[in-house]
Amino acid sequence: MRQKHMAVRTHALDFWMARAAVLVVAGLQFLLVNDFSWGPRWLAPVIELLLLAPLSMATAWVQTRARQATTEEHFHLVGRSRRLIRRAALGLTILITFMNFVALYFLVRALLGGHAGSAQTLLIDAVNIWVTNVIAFTLWYWSIDRGGPASRGLTSKTYGDFQFPQMVIQDERLKDWSPGFIDYLFLSFTNATAFSPTDTMPLSPRAKLLMMAEASLSLLTIALVAARAVNILA
């Protein structure tokens, strides 16, 4: 039984990396050179950090419960708690994605209006928004695939949103392999640079829509904003 639900206790480092990713996003939002935020510049990152603190404590508490669980009922109680945490984490991810989209909107509007500031600050903000875009969709992929961290290993009926290369390789060492946060970060980065899947294939409609959205935002940032800034510098 404990082996069956080992996924509840594995990838513990992934949760720390997810928290660090949110901290990076909050820092990037503070570092936007131009005023491309909705409301005060500090509002969104402060809300994100205020949401992150209780989420982190709740996750740590549930992981402790998972380590102490010994029966099927215990594990399902753990799974239910983690699913509640997942919903709150998805809310945080929605906020990050929305605020980054708002920043990109204001940046493009300022660019088209001819008052986007200097080319140097435009490039800095374009890179800032692009990096935030990669992190935001990493959190999306990590949170939805196979029910997210809350459900992996708790049910065999969870549908996979992505197919990783390790899942189709006939190797006994990879029999119990499951993707971690770094795998989703790589997926997000390659999709934002190649504008298409590379080694990992989207399987579900929501995964395909998310990858389309990320590639579109990335393409808009690079092609319209960064390219225009380079032209100004030239």
Disulfide bonds with the S-S distance in Angstrom:
none
